[in-house]
Amino acid sequence: MTSLTDAYGNALVYTTVAALIVQIVSASGNLVVGGGSNPLLGSDQYTIKGTANSSMLPISWPFTVSGTAKVITLTPSTSLTFNIIVIGS
């Protein structure tokens, strides 16, 4: 959750993530959300299984962004296009 920019190139700085929504938008396959080093979601991992535009993962509880909790790892089973919506402050 560091080094992020918006559509206009402005820096986004989060201290808390209140909600995270991940949606597969093209192709079929699995997408694992979470894990990796310095994970924002702690030891939790979630798998989205499905087809394009029909599979979504909403996560809605507050996560504190810090030096050791700042990375959202996304691991697709195949080549996928997906949307990520982050709501936070």
The first five atom37 places (N, CA, C, CB, O) and aatype in JSON, in Angstrom:
{
  "aatype": [12, 16, 15, 10, 16, 3, 0, 18, 7, 2, 0, 10, 19, 18, 16, 16, 19, 0, 0, 10, 9, 19, 5, 9, 19, 15, 0, 15, 7, 2, 10, 19, 19, 7, 7, 7, 15, 2, 14, 10, 10, 7, 15, 3, 5, 18, 16, 9, 11, 7, 16, 0, 2, 15, 15, 12, 10, 14, 9, 15, 17, 14, 13, 16, 19, 15, 7, 16, 0, 11, 19, 9, 16, 10, 16, 14, 15, 16, 15, 10, 16, 13, 2, 9, 9, 19, 9, 7, 15],
  "atom_mask": [
    [1, 1, 1, 1, 1],
    [1, 1, 1, 1, 1],
    [1, 1, 1, 1, 1],
    [1, 1, 1, 1, 1],
    [1, 1, 1, 1, 1],
    [1, 1, 1, 1, 1],
    [1, 1, 1, 1, 1],
    [1, 1, 1, 1, 1],
    [1, 1, 1, 0, 1],
    [1, 1, 1, 1, 1],
    [1, 1, 1, 1, 1],
    [1, 1, 1, 1, 1],
    [1, 1, 1, 1, 1],
    [1, 1, 1, 1, 1],
    [1, 1, 1, 1, 1],
    [1, 1, 1, 1, 1],
    [1, 1, 1, 1, 1],
    [1, 1, 1, 1, 1],
    [1, 1, 1, 1, 1],
    [1, 1, 1, 1, 1],
    [1, 1, 1, 1, 1],
    [1, 1, 1, 1, 1],
    [1, 1, 1, 1, 1],
    [1, 1, 1, 1, 1],
    [1, 1, 1, 1, 1],
    [1, 1, 1, 1, 1],
    [1, 1, 1, 1, 1],
    [1, 1, 1, 1, 1],
    [1, 1, 1, 0, 1],
    [1, 1, 1, 1, 1],
    [1, 1, 1, 1, 1],
    [1, 1, 1, 1, 1],
    [1, 1, 1, 1, 1],
    [1, 1, 1, 0, 1],
    [1, 1, 1, 0, 1],
    [1, 1, 1, 0, 1],
    [1, 1, 1, 1, 1],
    [1, 1, 1, 1, 1],
    [1, 1, 1, 1, 1],
    [1, 1, 1, 1, 1],
    [1, 1, 1, 1, 1],
    [1, 1, 1, 0, 1],
    [1, 1, 1, 1, 1],
    [1, 1, 1, 1, 1],
    [1, 1, 1, 1, 1],
    [1, 1, 1, 1, 1],
    [1, 1, 1, 1, 1],
    [1, 1, 1, 1, 1],
    [1, 1, 1, 1, 1],
    [1, 1, 1, 0, 1],
    [1, 1, 1, 1, 1],
    [1, 1, 1, 1, 1],
    [1, 1, 1, 1, 1],
    [1, 1, 1, 1, 1],
    [1, 1, 1, 1, 1],
    [1, 1, 1, 1, 1],
    [1, 1, 1, 1, 1],
    [1, 1, 1, 1, 1],
    [1, 1, 1, 1, 1],
    [1, 1, 1, 1, 1],
    [1, 1, 1, 1, 1],
    [1, 1, 1, 1, 1],
    [1, 1, 1, 1, 1],
    [1, 1, 1, 1, 1],
    [1, 1, 1, 1, 1],
    [1, 1, 1, 1, 1],
    [1, 1, 1, 0, 1],
    [1, 1, 1, 1, 1],
    [1, 1, 1, 1, 1],
    [1, 1, 1, 1, 1],
    [1, 1, 1, 1, 1],
    [1, 1, 1, 1, 1],
    [1, 1, 1, 1, 1],
    [1, 1, 1, 1, 1],
    [1, 1, 1, 1, 1],
    [1, 1, 1, 1, 1],
    [1, 1, 1, 1, 1],
    [1, 1, 1, 1, 1],
    [1, 1, 1, 1, 1],
    [1, 1, 1, 1, 1],
    [1, 1, 1, 1, 1],
    [1, 1, 1, 1, 1],
    [1, 1, 1, 1, 1],
    [1, 1, 1, 1, 1],
    [1, 1, 1, 1, 1],
    [1, 1, 1, 1, 1],
    [1, 1, 1, 1, 1],
    [1, 1, 1, 0, 1],
    [1, 1, 1, 1, 1]
  ],
  "atom_positions": [
    [[0.82, -1.18, 0.0], [0.0, 0.0, 0.0], [0.87, 1.25, 0.0], [-0.94, -0.01, 1.2], [0.43, 2.32, 0.41]],
    [[2.09, 1.11, -0.45], [2.97, 2.26, -0.61], [3.28, 2.39, -2.1], [4.28, 2.11, 0.23], [3.12, 1.43, -2.85]],
    [[3.72, 3.54, -2.51], [4.06, 3.82, -3.91], [2.88, 3.66, -4.85], [5.19, 2.91, -4.36], [3.05, 3.21, -5.98]],
    [[1.7, 4.03, -4.4], [0.51, 3.97, -5.24], [0.2, 5.35, -5.8], [-0.7, 3.43, -4.45], [0.47, 6.37, -5.16]],
    [[-0.37, 5.38, -7.0], [-0.84, 6.65, -7.59], [-2.25, 6.47, -8.12], [0.11, 7.11, -8.74], [-2.69, 5.36, -8.41]],
    [[-2.96, 7.59, -8.22], [-4.3, 7.55, -8.8], [-4.21, 7.69, -10.32], [-5.19, 8.67, -8.2], [-3.12, 7.73, -10.88]],
    [[-5.36, 7.77, -10.98], [-5.4, 7.85, -12.44], [-4.71, 9.09, -12.99], [-6.84, 7.82, -12.91], [-4.37, 9.14, -14.17]],
    [[-4.5, 10.1, -12.14], [-3.88, 11.35, -12.57], [-2.4, 11.43, -12.19], [-4.62, 12.53, -11.97], [-1.75, 12.45, -12.43]],
    [[-1.87, 10.36, -11.59], [-0.47, 10.34, -11.21], [-0.19, 10.91, -9.83], [0.0, 0.0, 0.0], [0.98, 11.04, -9.44]],
    [[-1.23, 11.26, -9.07], [-1.05, 11.79, -7.72], [-0.78, 10.65, -6.74], [-2.29, 12.59, -7.27], [-1.39, 9.59, -6.84]],
    [[0.13, 10.88, -5.81], [0.47, 9.87, -4.82], [-0.7, 9.6, -3.88], [1.7, 10.3, -4.01], [-1.39, 10.52, -3.45]],
    [[-0.93, 8.32, -3.59], [-1.93, 7.91, -2.61], [-1.21, 7.35, -1.4], [-2.92, 6.85, -3.22], [-0.35, 6.47, -1.53]],
    [[-1.55, 7.84, -0.23], [-0.92, 7.38, 1.0], [-2.01, 6.89, 1.94], [-0.07, 8.51, 1.66], [-2.87, 7.66, 2.37]],
    [[-1.96, 5.61, 2.25], [-2.94, 5.01, 3.14], [-2.28, 4.7, 4.48], [-3.55, 3.73, 2.52], [-1.14, 4.24, 4.52]],
    [[-3.0, 4.94, 5.57], [-2.57, 4.48, 6.89], [-3.49, 3.36, 7.37], [-2.57, 5.65, 7.91], [-3.11, 2.54, 8.2]],
    [[-4.72, 3.34, 6.81], [-5.69, 2.3, 7.13], [-6.43, 1.9, 5.86], [-6.69, 2.78, 8.23], [-6.81, 2.77, 5.07]],
    [[-6.63, 0.61, 5.67], [-7.47, 0.12, 4.58], [-8.74, -0.43, 5.22], [-6.72, -0.98, 3.71], [-8.68, -1.39, 6.0]],
    [[-9.88, 0.17, 4.9], [-11.15, -0.24, 5.49], [-11.82, -1.34, 4.68], [-12.07, 0.94, 5.6], [-12.52, -2.18, 5.24]],
    [[-11.6, -1.35, 3.36], [-12.21, -2.37, 2.51], [-11.35, -2.58, 1.28], [-13.64, -1.97, 2.1], [-10.68, -1.67, 0.8]],
    [[-11.38, -3.8, 0.78], [-10.64, -4.19, -0.4], [-11.57, -5.06, -1.23], [-9.31, -4.93, -0.03], [-12.12, -6.04, -0.73]],
    [[-11.74, -4.72, -2.5], [-12.58, -5.51, -3.39], [-11.74, -5.91, -4.6], [-13.86, -4.71, -3.84], [-11.12, -5.06, -5.24]],
    [[-11.71, -7.2, -4.9], [-10.95, -7.71, -6.04], [-11.93, -8.46, -6.94], [-9.77, -8.64, -5.58], [-12.7, -9.3, -6.46]],
    [[-11.91, -8.15, -8.24], [-12.83, -8.77, -9.2], [-12.06, -9.25, -10.42], [-13.94, -7.77, -9.61], [-11.27, -8.5, -10.99]],
    [[-12.3, -10.5, -10.83], [-11.75, -11.0, -12.08], [-12.6, -10.44, -13.22], [-11.72, -12.58, -12.11], [-13.82, -10.6, -13.21]],
    [[-11.97, -9.79, -14.21], [-12.74, -9.18, -15.31], [-12.51, -9.83, -16.67], [-12.4, -7.72, -15.4], [-13.3, -9.61, -17.58]],
    [[-11.45, -10.61, -16.83], [-11.27, -11.3, -18.1], [-10.66, -12.66, -17.86], [-10.4, -10.48, -19.06], [-9.84, -12.83, -16.95]],
    [[-11.04, -13.62, -18.64], [-10.57, -15.0, -18.57], [-11.18, -15.72, -17.37], [-9.04, -15.03, -18.49], [-11.84, -15.12, -16.53]],
    [[-10.95, -17.0, -17.32], [-11.39, -17.83, -16.21], [-10.17, -18.36, -15.49], [-12.3, -19.0, -16.7], [-9.13, -18.62, -16.1]],
    [[-10.28, -18.51, -14.2], [-9.16, -19.03, -13.43], [-9.3, -18.65, -11.97], [0.0, 0.0, 0.0], [-10.31, -18.1, -11.55]],
    [[-8.27, -18.96, -11.22], [-8.23, -18.66, -9.79], [-7.27, -17.52, -9.53], [-7.83, -19.9, -8.97], [-6.26, -17.36, -10.23]],
    [[-7.58, -16.72, -8.52], [-6.71, -15.63, -8.11], [-6.59, -15.7, -6.59], [-7.26, -14.24, -8.58], [-7.58, -15.56, -5.88]],
    [[-5.38, -15.93, -6.1], [-5.14, -15.97, -4.66], [-4.76, -14.57, -4.21], [-4.03, -17.01, -4.28], [-3.85, -13.95, -4.77]],
    [[-5.44, -14.07, -3.19], [-5.19, -12.74, -2.62], [-4.61, -12.94, -1.23], [-6.5, -11.87, -2.58], [-5.22, -13.6, -0.38]],
    [[-3.43, -12.37, -0.99], [-2.8, -12.46, 0.32], [-1.51, -13.24, 0.28], [0.0, 0.0, 0.0], [-1.12, -13.77, -0.77]],
    [[-0.85, -13.32, 1.42], [0.43, -14.01, 1.51], [1.58, -13.09, 1.14], [0.0, 0.0, 0.0], [1.42, -11.87, 1.09]],
    [[2.74, -13.66, 0.89], [3.91, -12.88, 0.51], [4.6, -12.25, 1.71], [0.0, 0.0, 0.0], [4.27, -12.55, 2.85]],
    [[5.56, -11.37, 1.43], [6.28, -10.7, 2.51], [5.61, -9.38, 2.84], [7.76, -10.47, 2.11], [5.04, -8.72, 1.97]],
    [[5.67, -8.99, 4.1], [5.02, -7.78, 4.62], [3.53, -7.71, 4.23], [5.75, -6.53, 4.09], [3.08, -6.69, 3.72]],
    [[2.77, -8.8, 4.46], [1.39, -8.85, 3.98], [0.44, -7.95, 4.77], [0.89, -10.26, 4.04], [0.42, -7.96, 6.0]],
    [[-0.35, -7.18, 4.04], [-1.36, -6.33, 4.68], [-2.43, -7.17, 5.37], [-2.01, -5.4, 3.64], [-2.95, -6.77, 6.41]],
    [[-2.76, -8.33, 4.8], [-3.83, -9.17, 5.33], [-3.35, -10.16, 6.39], [-4.5, -9.93, 4.22], [-4.07, -11.09, 6.75]],
    [[-2.14, -9.97, 6.88], [-1.58, -10.9, 7.86], [-1.35, -12.25, 7.21], [0.0, 0.0, 0.0], [-0.89, -12.32, 6.07]],
    [[-1.65, -13.32, 7.92], [-1.44, -14.66, 7.37], [-2.63, -15.15, 6.55], [-1.16, -15.64, 8.49], [-2.6, -16.26, 6.02]],
    [[-3.67, -14.34, 6.43], [-4.87, -14.73, 5.69], [-4.61, -14.77, 4.19], [-6.02, -13.79, 5.99], [-3.9, -13.92, 3.65]],
    [[-5.21, -15.76, 3.52], [-5.19, -15.85, 2.06], [-6.59, -16.21, 1.61], [-4.14, -16.9, 1.56], [-7.28, -17.0, 2.25]],
    [[-7.0, -15.64, 0.5], [-8.33, -15.87, -0.05], [-8.18, -16.27, -1.52], [-9.24, -14.61, 0.09], [-7.33, -15.73, -2.22]],
    [[-9.0, -17.21, -1.99], [-8.96, -17.62, -3.38], [-10.27, -17.27, -4.05], [-8.67, -19.14, -3.5], [-11.34, -17.66, -3.58]],
    [[-10.18, -16.52, -5.15], [-11.34, -16.22, -5.98], [-11.33, -17.25, -7.1], [-11.31, -14.73, -6.53], [-10.37, -17.34, -7.86]],
    [[-12.41, -18.02, -7.2], [-12.52, -19.03, -8.25], [-13.68, -18.63, -9.14], [-12.73, -20.47, -7.66], [-14.79, -18.42, -8.66]],
    [[-13.42, -18.52, -10.44], [-14.55, -18.2, -11.27], [-14.22, -17.77, -12.66], [0.0, 0.0, 0.0], [-13.13, -18.01, -13.18]],
    [[-15.21, -17.1, -13.26], [-15.12, -16.66, -14.64], [-15.18, -15.14, -14.69], [-16.24, -17.29, -15.48], [-15.49, -14.47, -13.71]],
    [[-14.88, -14.63, -15.86], [-14.83, -13.18, -16.06], [-16.14, -12.5, -15.66], [-14.5, -12.86, -17.51], [-17.23, -12.98, -15.98]],
    [[-16.01, -11.39, -14.96], [-17.11, -10.52, -14.54], [-18.13, -11.19, -13.64], [-17.8, -10.0, -15.73], [-19.22, -10.65, -13.44]],
    [[-17.8, -12.35, -13.09], [-18.77, -13.0, -12.21], [-18.2, -13.34, -10.84], [-19.3, -14.24, -12.85], [-18.93, -13.8, -9.96]],
    [[-16.92, -13.13, -10.64], [-16.29, -13.53, -9.39], [-15.66, -12.33, -8.69], [-15.23, -14.61, -9.64], [-14.85, -11.61, -9.27]],
    [[-16.06, -12.13, -7.43], [-15.6, -10.97, -6.69], [-15.31, -11.36, -5.26], [-16.64, -9.83, -6.75], [-15.98, -12.23, -4.69]],
    [[-14.31, -10.73, -4.67], [-13.95, -10.95, -3.27], [-14.01, -9.62, -2.53], [-12.54, -11.6, -3.15], [-13.13, -8.77, -2.71]],
    [[-15.03, -9.42, -1.68], [-15.04, -8.22, -0.84], [-14.46, -8.53, 0.55], [-16.49, -7.66, -0.7], [-14.88, -9.49, 1.2]],
    [[-13.51, -7.74, 0.99], [-12.94, -7.87, 2.33], [-13.2, -6.53, 3.02], [-11.38, -8.23, 2.3], [-12.74, -5.49, 2.56]],
    [[-13.94, -6.57, 4.13], [-14.31, -5.3, 4.74], [-14.1, -5.29, 6.26], [-15.75, -4.97, 4.43], [-15.05, -5.45, 7.03]],
    [[-12.87, -5.12, 6.66], [-12.55, -4.79, 8.05], [-11.25, -4.01, 8.02], [-12.43, -6.07, 8.96], [-10.47, -4.15, 7.08]],
    [[-11.0, -3.2, 9.01], [-9.84, -2.31, 8.93], [-8.5, -3.02, 9.11], [-9.96, -1.23, 9.97], [-8.33, -3.86, 10.0]],
    [[-7.56, -2.67, 8.24], [-6.18, -3.12, 8.32], [-5.3, -1.89, 8.45], [-5.77, -3.99, 7.08], [-5.47, -0.93, 7.71]],
    [[-4.36, -1.91, 9.38], [-3.43, -0.8, 9.55], [-2.23, -1.02, 8.64], [-2.98, -0.65, 11.03], [-1.61, -2.09, 8.66]],
    [[-1.91, 0.0, 7.83], [-0.76, -0.06, 6.94], [0.47, 0.37, 7.72], [-0.97, 0.84, 5.67], [0.47, 1.42, 8.37]],
    [[1.54, -0.45, 7.66], [2.78, -0.11, 8.37], [3.96, -0.63, 7.55], [2.8, -0.7, 9.82], [3.77, -1.17, 6.46]],
    [[5.15, -0.47, 8.07], [6.34, -0.95, 7.38], [6.38, -2.46, 7.22], [0.0, 0.0, 0.0], [7.03, -2.98, 6.32]],
    [[5.68, -3.18, 8.12], [5.66, -4.64, 8.03], [4.31, -5.18, 7.56], [6.0, -5.24, 9.37], [4.15, -6.4, 7.44]],
    [[3.36, -4.32, 7.29], [2.03, -4.73, 6.8], [1.61, -3.75, 5.71], [0.96, -4.78, 7.96], [0.88, -2.79, 5.97]],
    [[2.09, -4.0, 4.48], [1.84, -3.02, 3.43], [1.66, -3.61, 2.05], [2.95, -2.05, 3.38], [1.38, -2.87, 1.1]],
    [[1.8, -4.93, 1.89], [1.78, -5.55, 0.56], [0.54, -6.41, 0.39], [3.05, -6.39, 0.34], [0.2, -7.21, 1.27]],
    [[-0.14, -6.25, -0.75], [-1.23, -7.14, -1.12], [-0.72, -7.98, -2.29], [-2.55, -6.33, -1.51], [-0.53, -7.47, -3.39]],
    [[-0.49, -9.26, -2.04], [0.03, -10.15, -3.08], [-1.14, -10.78, -3.83], [0.94, -11.25, -2.46], [-2.07, -11.3, -3.22]],
    [[-1.08, -10.72, -5.17], [-2.09, -11.32, -6.03], [-1.41, -12.36, -6.9], [-2.82, -10.23, -6.91], [-0.5, -12.04, -7.66]],
    [[-1.85, -13.62, -6.79], [-1.22, -14.72, -7.52], [-2.26, -15.41, -8.4], [-0.56, -15.74, -6.54], [-3.08, -16.18, -7.89]],
    [[-2.25, -15.15, -9.71], [-3.22, -15.78, -10.61], [-2.77, -17.18, -11.02], [-3.43, -14.92, -11.85], [-1.57, -17.46, -11.1]],
    [[-3.75, -18.06, -11.28], [-3.43, -19.41, -11.76], [-3.14, -19.42, -13.25], [-4.58, -20.35, -11.45], [-2.53, -20.35, -13.76]],
    [[-3.57, -18.38, -13.94], [-3.36, -18.21, -15.37], [-3.34, -16.72, -15.65], [-4.48, -18.95, -16.21], [-3.48, -15.92, -14.72]],
    [[-3.18, -16.32, -16.88], [-3.18, -14.9, -17.22], [-4.58, -14.34, -17.01], [-2.7, -14.67, -18.68], [-5.51, -14.73, -17.7]],
    [[-4.73, -13.42, -16.07], [-6.02, -12.82, -15.73], [-5.91, -11.3, -15.74], [-6.5, -13.31, -14.36], [-4.84, -10.74, -15.49]],
    [[-7.02, -10.65, -16.03], [-7.15, -9.21, -15.81], [-8.13, -9.05, -14.66], [-7.63, -8.45, -17.12], [-9.17, -9.71, -14.62]],
    [[-7.8, -8.16, -13.72], [-8.68, -7.98, -12.57], [-8.71, -6.53, -12.14], [-8.23, -8.86, -11.41], [-7.79, -5.76, -12.42]],
    [[-9.78, -6.16, -11.45], [-9.93, -4.83, -10.86], [-9.67, -4.93, -9.37], [-11.34, -4.24, -11.14], [-10.01, -5.93, -8.73]],
    [[-9.07, -3.88, -8.82], [-8.87, -3.79, -7.38], [-9.42, -2.44, -6.93], [-7.35, -3.95, -6.99], [-9.04, -1.4, -7.46]],
    [[-10.29, -2.47, -5.95], [-10.82, -1.24, -5.35], [-10.36, -1.21, -3.9], [-12.39, -1.15, -5.46], [-10.62, -2.14, -3.14]],
    [[-9.68, -0.14, -3.52], [-9.19, 0.02, -2.15], [-9.91, 1.21, -1.53], [-7.63, 0.22, -2.12], [-9.91, 2.31, -2.09]],
    [[-10.52, 0.99, -0.39], [-11.18, 2.07, 0.35], [-10.43, 2.24, 1.66], [-12.71, 1.77, 0.58], [-10.31, 1.29, 2.44]],
    [[-9.94, 3.42, 1.9], [-9.18, 3.64, 3.12], [-8.87, 5.09, 3.33], [0.0, 0.0, 0.0], [-9.39, 5.97, 2.65]],
    [[-8.01, 5.33, 4.28], [-7.6, 6.7, 4.59], [-6.13, 6.72, 4.94], [-8.43, 7.29, 5.74], [-5.58, 7.78, 5.24]]
  ]
}
